[in-house]
Every structure is written in C-alpha cells, then in structure tokens.
Amino acid sequence: MSLENFKIFRDIAQTKRISRGAAMNGISQSAASQLIQQLERKLGVALFDRSKRPLALTPAGQVYYEGCKDLLRRYEQVEAGLEKLRGEASGSVRVACIYSIGLNEMARYTAEFQQAHPRARVRLEYLRPDKMYEAVQEDQTDLGLVSYPSPSKDIRVVDWRKERMILVLYPSHRLAGREVVEPPEIAGERLVSFDDDLPIRKALDRFFRACGVTVEPVLQFDNIQMVKEAVAIGSGIGILPEPTVAQEVALGRLVTARLSGPELLRPLGIIHRRGKKLSPTAEQFLEFLQSKS
C-alpha cells in the first residue's frame, strides 16, 4: 500500500462516504471502491460495514484506520521538518471555504500564493458552514474560512475581517438609485432572507429589532447565491455582504444602497483545530490570508 492509498482509506473512514473520500483525493468513486475491495481481500477482513448509512467501520476497520492515521501524521511531521529546514513553503495545505467567500476571492488568493511559493500546493474545497467545523475537528482540512466563526474547546478562531452589509435591490425598485436608505423606509418591504437558524439571519433580525422595523420575509435560503438570484428577478429586497454582490452590480443585475443606523457587519474568521501543529506551508498561507484582511 502506498501513502496515497492510506490517505484515501483515511479520508473515506473520516467522511463516512466513498464518494467524498474519492473527491478529496482526485479519483473516481469507482476507483476508490475498487481500492477498498482490494485492500479487504489482501487483509482478509471487512473494513466497512456496508449495511449501515452513513458508512461505518468494522472493529478491524477501526484498528486499520487508527494505524493509517498515525502513519500519515508521522509522515506529515517529517515533511514539515524538512520543509522548515529548506526555509520555503513547499508542502501542501488543505483549505475549506464557505461558498460566499470562496467563489469571490479564494481562487485569486490561491493563485497569488502559489505564484509566490511555486513549490507549495493549496488544496481548496467548498463546504457548507455546518460541515466546516466537522471537517476541521476530524482533520479533513487544515484551515477553514467561515462567517460568524464560533470557537470551542476543539476549534480556535483567528479573526480575519468584517464585511459591511448593504441593502440589495433589483434595478426597477423604488429605492434604486439612492446612496443611503433609512431603515424605516424599508418597513413592510418583501424581504428575501436566510433560514432562521443561520447566524446571518439572527444578525439581520437583531438589526431590524434595533431599528424598530418590521419586514415581511417572503423567501428564505441557506446561501447567499440564491438570495441574490431571488432579488435579481424582483422577488423582494435583500441585505447582503457588499463584496458578495460586486459582480452582479457591475453587470447591472443588482443595485445597492448603504443602510443608515446601527452598523451591520459580517465577521469572517479562519478556524483550525486546537492543539494541532500547522505545517510551515499552512502557517505561511494563514499569514498570507491575514495580510489580505
């Protein structure tokens, strides 16, 4: 077995999905399934209980998983030591990012970092916020970029930046063309908002209460992209982080206005697992991101 195969097995075991483990390693689901079957034949034991969903390790699989995890951790420590001696970022860093940050900026940041450090590799993937903390805790990713970051006994938060939230309108809306809108002016408006269990929705609700404004949520989504699309077709107004609508504003699909009243900001943070020693490449990428705040 190669180190690459150990990693594929570890990732499948951690994510409990063959398809996810395969995607993390840039191979097909079929190839990953075949690898697991070959491994089970070689070892003479079943490593996964396929009757369970999500996929679960058998007792033998748990023993093999712990061994793979320890072996890979030791190899990563050796790589990190050599990288430190070379004095340059030449390893890899796994970065997970929520869509509203990643789609706007991370491709550009990744290219810029790799241009400055040609031997470094940034492995970027996009995750829902509720999956981000799980990925960091289970060591599926080194760094996670999230909004409204929440520290815990297992998660450390590095503050990154705060984005101004602005009023977003379709071009024919009665308030289009205004630079500043007073909160009472949107009272009674149809609001395209977020699912009520999301931190961004709770922040918006607090803003409306502080302003004494009542709006009518007509549509609720779990991501910024869907809110933008709904506003663009005239379903209502929205309040979104300014950087996330720059492209639509440039194309004339949306217009924006600044809201007066209490300052409304979306905090962004970089999370990683407490107690984990980041590789030199991960540390340099973290410093690079902080320079972009």
RAMO-V746523 format. One record per residue. N is the residue number from 1. RES is the residue in three letters. PHI is phi as a letter, one per 40 degrees, with the letter a starting at -180 (* if undefined). OMEGA is omega in whole degrees, -180 to 180 (NA if undefined). Layout:
n-><N	N>
res-><RES	RES>
phi-><PHI	PHI>
omega-><OMEGA	OMEGA>
This chain:
n-><1	2	3	4	5	6	7	8	9	10	11	12	13	14	15	16	17	18	19	20	21	22	23	24	25	26	27	28	29	30	31	32	33	34	35	36	37	38	39	40	41	42	43	44	45	46	47	48	49	50	51	52	53	54	55	56	57	58	59	60	61	62	63	64	65	66	67	68	69	70	71	72	73	74	75	76	77	78	79	80	81	82	83	84	85	86	87	88	89	90	91	92	93	94	95	96	97	98	99	100	101	102	103	104	105	106	107	108	109	110	111	112	113	114	115	116	117	118	119	120	121	122	123	124	125	126	127	128	129	130	131	132	133	134	135	136	137	138	139	140	141	142	143	144	145	146	147	148	149	150	151	152	153	154	155	156	157	158	159	160	161	162	163	164	165	166	167	168	169	170	171	172	173	174	175	176	177	178	179	180	181	182	183	184	185	186	187	188	189	190	191	192	193	194	195	196	197	198	199	200	201	202	203	204	205	206	207	208	209	210	211	212	213	214	215	216	217	218	219	220	221	222	223	224	225	226	227	228	229	230	231	232	233	234	235	236	237	238	239	240	241	242	243	244	245	246	247	248	249	250	251	252	253	254	255	256	257	258	259	260	261	262	263	264	265	266	267	268	269	270	271	272	273	274	275	276	277	278	279	280	281	282	283	284	285	286	287	288	289	290	291	292	293>
res-><MET	SER	LEU	GLU	ASN	PHE	LYS	ILE	PHE	ARG	ASP	ILE	ALA	GLN	THR	LYS	ARG	ILE	SER	ARG	GLY	ALA	ALA	MET	ASN	GLY	ILE	SER	GLN	SER	ALA	ALA	SER	GLN	LEU	ILE	GLN	GLN	LEU	GLU	ARG	LYS	LEU	GLY	VAL	ALA	LEU	PHE	ASP	ARG	SER	LYS	ARG	PRO	LEU	ALA	LEU	THR	PRO	ALA	GLY	GLN	VAL	TYR	TYR	GLU	GLY	CYS	LYS	ASP	LEU	LEU	ARG	ARG	TYR	GLU	GLN	VAL	GLU	ALA	GLY	LEU	GLU	LYS	LEU	ARG	GLY	GLU	ALA	SER	GLY	SER	VAL	ARG	VAL	ALA	CYS	ILE	TYR	SER	ILE	GLY	LEU	ASN	GLU	MET	ALA	ARG	TYR	THR	ALA	GLU	PHE	GLN	GLN	ALA	HIS	PRO	ARG	ALA	ARG	VAL	ARG	LEU	GLU	TYR	LEU	ARG	PRO	ASP	LYS	MET	TYR	GLU	ALA	VAL	GLN	GLU	ASP	GLN	THR	ASP	LEU	GLY	LEU	VAL	SER	TYR	PRO	SER	PRO	SER	LYS	ASP	ILE	ARG	VAL	VAL	ASP	TRP	ARG	LYS	GLU	ARG	MET	ILE	LEU	VAL	LEU	TYR	PRO	SER	HIS	ARG	LEU	ALA	GLY	ARG	GLU	VAL	VAL	GLU	PRO	PRO	GLU	ILE	ALA	GLY	GLU	ARG	LEU	VAL	SER	PHE	ASP	ASP	ASP	LEU	PRO	ILE	ARG	LYS	ALA	LEU	ASP	ARG	PHE	PHE	ARG	ALA	CYS	GLY	VAL	THR	VAL	GLU	PRO	VAL	LEU	GLN	PHE	ASP	ASN	ILE	GLN	MET	VAL	LYS	GLU	ALA	VAL	ALA	ILE	GLY	SER	GLY	ILE	GLY	ILE	LEU	PRO	GLU	PRO	THR	VAL	ALA	GLN	GLU	VAL	ALA	LEU	GLY	ARG	LEU	VAL	THR	ALA	ARG	LEU	SER	GLY	PRO	GLU	LEU	LEU	ARG	PRO	LEU	GLY	ILE	ILE	HIS	ARG	ARG	GLY	LYS	LYS	LEU	SER	PRO	THR	ALA	GLU	GLN	PHE	LEU	GLU	PHE	LEU	GLN	SER	LYS	SER>
phi-><*	c	c	c	c	d	c	c	c	d	c	c	c	c	c	g	a	c	c	c	c	c	c	c	b	g	b	c	c	c	c	c	c	c	c	c	c	c	c	c	c	c	c	g	b	c	c	b	c	c	c	b	b	c	d	b	c	c	d	c	c	c	c	c	c	c	c	c	c	c	c	c	c	c	c	c	c	c	d	c	c	c	c	c	c	c	g	a	c	b	c	b	b	c	b	b	a	c	c	c	c	c	c	c	b	c	c	c	c	c	c	c	c	c	c	c	b	d	c	c	b	b	b	b	b	b	b	c	d	c	c	c	c	c	c	c	c	c	g	c	a	c	b	b	b	b	c	f	c	b	c	a	c	b	b	b	b	b	d	b	a	b	b	c	c	b	c	b	b	c	d	c	c	c	c	c	g	c	c	b	b	c	d	d	c	b	d	g	c	c	b	c	b	b	d	c	c	c	d	c	c	c	c	c	c	c	c	c	c	c	c	g	b	b	b	b	c	b	a	b	b	b	a	c	d	c	c	d	c	c	c	c	c	g	c	i	b	a	b	b	c	d	c	c	b	d	c	c	c	c	c	g	c	b	b	b	a	c	c	c	g	d	c	b	b	b	c	b	a	b	b	a	c	c	g	c	c	c	c	d	c	c	c	c	c	c	c	c	c	c	c	c	c>
omega-><177	177	179	-180	175	-179	178	179	-180	-177	176	-179	-178	-177	-180	179	179	-178	-179	179	178	-179	180	-177	175	177	-180	176	179	-180	179	178	179	179	-180	179	178	-180	180	177	-179	-178	-180	179	173	-179	180	172	-174	177	-176	176	1	-177	-179	177	169	175	177	179	179	178	-179	179	180	178	178	-178	180	-180	-179	178	179	180	179	177	178	179	-179	179	179	180	180	178	180	177	178	177	-178	178	-180	175	179	-177	175	-170	173	-172	-173	172	-172	-175	-178	-167	-166	177	180	179	-180	180	-179	-180	-178	175	178	-179	-172	-178	180	178	176	179	-172	173	-179	-179	170	-179	-178	178	-175	-177	177	-179	179	-179	-177	177	174	178	-179	-178	176	178	-174	171	-178	-175	-177	179	177	179	-179	-173	173	-180	171	179	-178	180	176	-179	179	176	-177	176	-178	-173	169	-169	-178	-179	-176	-179	179	-179	178	177	-179	178	175	-179	179	-179	179	178	179	180	173	-175	170	-170	-176	175	-170	178	-178	-180	-179	178	180	177	178	179	178	179	-180	178	-180	-180	-177	-176	175	176	-177	177	-178	178	179	-179	179	180	-176	-177	-180	176	179	-178	-179	178	-177	180	173	-180	-179	177	177	172	-171	175	-174	-178	-175	-178	-176	-177	-179	177	179	-180	-180	180	-180	171	-176	175	177	178	174	179	-177	-180	-178	-176	173	178	175	180	176	-177	170	-174	177	177	179	176	180	175	177	179	179	179	180	179	177	178	178	180	180	178	-179	-177	NA>
